[in-house]
Amino acid sequence: MMACFWGFIFAIGVFFSLPTTAFAANLQVSGISIEPCPRADVGSQPDFRRPLGASCYALRGEVINSGSKPVVDTDVFAQILDASGEPVLQNRTRVGSIGDVPPGSSPFALRLAVPAGTPGPLKVSNAKAKGFNAPVRARASADELDLLPLEQELNLQ
């Protein structure tokens, strides 16, 4: 009987010493649009346009966190379709990361590289976002911004 008790105590100790699990949170996405990157945007690279390259597109929208806590390490998923309804990004629905999302509605913008010559206009379907209640990636320090410099510029335009 005593061995069973100590086994139970050991199991409880192991359970509480495990790292906390990050649970996924599904977020709503609204107001989604996709358009060519502005000519002045450094990501559009107008000097490097050629027939067999990539074109820069900006995917913009709002993500809605209806919870009371921030959702961290948030990724955006969507299917990007060309004018004929064919997927533009083959075998890929994750279009990018938007970092942390505070409670409420937050705008976002992502830069996408679309194969040159893709017939437009492009359409977006099945847009959604998913994040976590705890960090799952290495975090930026307090004095660094979570977004890369190019994404910071895109969000300001």
C-alpha positions in Angstrom: 0.0 0.0 0.0 2.8 2.4 0.9 4.6 1.7 -2.4 1.4 2.5 -4.3 1.2 5.8 -2.4 4.8 6.8 -3.2 4.3 5.8 -6.9 1.3 8.1 -7.0 3.3 11.0 -5.5 6.1 10.3 -7.9 3.7 10.4 -10.9 2.2 13.7 -9.7 5.7 15.2 -9.3 6.6 14.1 -12.8 3.4 15.5 -14.2 3.9 19.0 -12.6 7.5 19.1 -13.6 6.8 18.7 -17.3 7.0 21.9 -19.4 3.6 23.6 -20.0 2.0 22.7 -23.3 1.1 25.4 -25.7 -2.5 25.1 -26.9 -3.5 26.2 -30.4 -6.0 29.0 -30.8 -8.0 29.5 -34.0 -8.5 33.2 -34.9 -10.9 34.8 -37.4 -9.6 36.6 -40.4 -11.7 39.3 -42.1 -11.3 42.1 -44.8 -8.7 40.0 -46.6 -7.3 41.5 -49.9 -4.3 40.8 -52.1 -2.7 43.3 -54.4 0.7 43.9 -56.0 3.2 45.5 -53.7 3.5 49.3 -54.0 6.1 50.3 -56.5 8.0 52.2 -53.8 8.1 49.0 -51.6 11.6 47.6 -51.4 10.1 44.1 -51.6 8.7 44.7 -55.1 12.3 45.0 -56.6 11.3 46.8 -59.8 14.9 46.7 -61.0 15.0 42.9 -61.0 11.7 42.1 -62.8 12.1 39.5 -65.5 9.8 37.0 -67.2 10.9 34.0 -65.2 11.0 35.5 -61.7 8.6 36.3 -58.9 6.2 39.1 -58.4 5.6 40.7 -55.0 2.1 40.8 -53.6 0.8 42.2 -50.3 -1.8 40.1 -48.5 -3.7 42.4 -46.0 -6.5 41.9 -43.6 -7.6 41.9 -40.0 -7.2 39.2 -37.5 -9.7 39.0 -34.6 -8.7 37.6 -31.2 -12.0 37.2 -29.3 -10.2 36.0 -26.2 -9.0 38.0 -23.3 -5.3 37.1 -23.6 -2.8 37.6 -26.4 -2.3 34.8 -28.9 1.4 34.4 -29.7 3.4 33.0 -32.7 0.4 33.4 -35.0 0.5 32.0 -38.5 -1.8 33.0 -41.4 -3.2 30.3 -43.7 -5.0 30.8 -47.0 -5.3 29.4 -50.4 -4.3 31.9 -53.1 -5.9 31.2 -56.5 -5.2 32.7 -59.9 -7.8 33.9 -62.4 -8.6 30.3 -63.5 -9.0 29.1 -59.9 -5.7 27.2 -59.8 -3.6 27.4 -56.6 -0.7 29.8 -56.9 1.4 28.4 -54.1 1.5 24.7 -54.8 1.1 22.4 -51.7 1.3 25.4 -49.4 -1.4 27.1 -47.4 0.7 28.7 -44.7 1.4 32.2 -46.1 3.3 33.7 -43.2 3.7 34.6 -39.6 2.2 37.8 -38.0 3.7 37.3 -34.5 1.6 38.2 -31.5 -2.1 39.2 -31.7 -3.6 41.2 -28.7 -7.2 40.8 -27.8 -9.5 42.5 -30.3 -9.0 43.3 -34.0 -5.6 43.9 -35.4 -4.5 44.7 -39.0 -1.8 42.6 -40.6 0.1 42.6 -43.9 2.3 39.9 -45.4 4.5 39.9 -48.5 4.1 37.0 -50.9 6.4 36.0 -53.8 4.1 34.8 -56.6 5.5 33.2 -59.7 5.8 35.8 -62.5 3.3 35.4 -65.3 0.5 34.1 -62.9 -2.8 35.2 -64.5 -4.6 37.7 -62.3 -6.6 38.9 -60.6 -5.6 36.8 -57.6 -8.2 35.6 -55.2 -7.9 34.5 -51.6 -10.0 31.7 -50.0 -10.1 29.8 -46.7 -8.2 32.5 -44.8 -7.6 31.8 -41.2 -5.0 32.3 -38.5 -3.8 30.0 -35.7 -1.6 30.9 -32.8 -0.7 29.6 -29.3 -1.3 30.6 -25.7 2.4 30.3 -25.0 5.5 30.9 -27.1 6.6 28.0 -29.4 9.4 29.8 -31.2 12.5 31.7 -30.0 11.3 35.2 -28.8 12.8 38.6 -29.7 14.2 40.5 -26.8 12.3 43.3 -25.2 14.1 46.0 -27.3 13.7 44.1 -30.6 10.5 44.2 -32.7 8.9 40.8 -33.5 8.5 41.6 -37.2 11.3 41.6 -39.8 12.3 45.0 -41.1 10.6 44.4 -44.5 7.4 43.4 -42.8 7.6 46.4 -40.5 7.7 48.7 -43.7 4.8 46.8 -45.3 2.6 47.3 -42.2 3.3 51.0 -42.3 2.2 51.5 -45.9 
